[in-house]
Amino acid sequence: MKIKRVLCVTAAFFVLTLMGTPAIKTYAYSSQELYDEVWKLIDTKFVDASQNNQDWHRWRHKYDSAIQNDKDAYVAIETMLASLNDPYTRFLNPEDFADETQSISGTLFGIGVQIGVKDDKLMVIAPIENTPADKAGLKANDLITEINKKSTKGMSVKEAADLIRGEKGTTVTLLIKREGTAEKLYTITRDKIDVKSVSITIPKGANIPKNIGYIRLNSFLSHTASAEIKDALKKLSNKDGYILDIRSNPGGLLTNAITISDMFLTSGLIVSTVDRDGYKETQQAINKPVTQKPLVVLIDGGSASASEILSGALKDNGRAILIGTKSFGKGLVQEINKLPGGAGINITTQKYLTPNGTDINKKGITPDIEVKITDEDIKNKKDRQLEKADEVLTNLIKSKNKSKKDLQVNDSELPIKFIIQD
């Protein structure tokens, strides 16, 4: 069984939740056959048909005499995959694969931080809300330079995750470099991580009018994320408009991104995926929208993968105003394959494009209205992005039934396409 999804690695639960447990191959296998199976999967599925501009066949029998057991095969496989220079295509030994599958149950232990590699540097994509990492003060785009005094230079996401996660009550020390500040040590106590997808609780200190609904989507990884969003919209059906907050949301299942996008769109393209052969598959809005009320979406540098599919679909279709800062920039889709002996491999098989045909990988999505959070804002617990979202949405609600010529001056920053649609 193969599962397509948008992949984002976490330290609390290694990778994103599977849509089901892949069928287990029960036949006997040799360690060499395990290596060969991985080689063939990459040869036929990896998004770059040139396999990173190399002669992929040179790896086919490179370790024939060296592989004597599974441990040898694992080392050989990881060496082979490293040549692809793709941090998202990676091998999982049986223990890691079991951890990944276990994430379905929600019994997760770690500090609650999504990590990734960008420009060859290990960084925080986002802390999960109300987890030890979040409470300790880790932020999106923080660089992790050391883990327990071990340098992260050249360290893979898998290696970092192995060091960061651990038993409840134990600690891990991270050396963090934040832009504009000196390096700082964070010693964080690991705990059970309860991942909740959706919250409609208004953040403390926010003065959001009673006619505006606030929805916080933390992750797309849960099977119930789409249903939770639908339920949230139902509970807030008496509101005149919505703020959808996907800041520091690292992504999740591709299916959730498509389904949630469809809840807001009357028609139009949601996302396109392109494989190694250039075959393009499109996903269109096909269902009756749950709501057509005005919508503002909050994004930042921690909004990645599935978050970018959703925000890209809503922006390109003129359905929502995006406020915040540029998103992370992960425009790749992974497929997971179960391997003999309980191991697994995540393979980047496609890239995705926003409805306008934009490839956002390593570029991110630019908001319609850029609002940065300063250190002073953080110190004073001032959320200027949310305040701007409130202002813009209030303006949209008031102007919904006006013609363009009747709009006030501060409406000028809103995309005309959006205004005309409403």
Secondary structure, 3 states (H helix, E strand, C coil): CCEEECCCCECCCCCCCCCCCCCCCCCCCCHHHHHHHHHHHHHHHCCCCCCCCCCHHHHCCCCCCCCCCHHHHHHHHHHHHHCCCCCCCEEECHHHHHHHHHHHHCCEEECCEEEEEECCEEEEEEECCCCHHHHHCCCCCCEEEEECCEECCCCCHHHHHHHHCCCCCCEEEEEEECCCCCCEEEEEECEEECCCCEECCCCCCCCCCCCEEEEEECCECCCCHHHHHHHHHHHCCCCCEEEEECCCCCCECHHHHHHHHHHHCCCCEEEEEEECCCCEEEEECCCCCCCCCCEEEEECCCCCCHHHHHHHHHHHCCCCEEEECCCCCCCEEEEEEECHHHCEEEEEEEEEECCCCCCCCCCCCCCCEECCCCHHHHHCCCCHHHHHHHHHHHHHHHHCCCCHHHCCHHHCCCCHHHHHHC
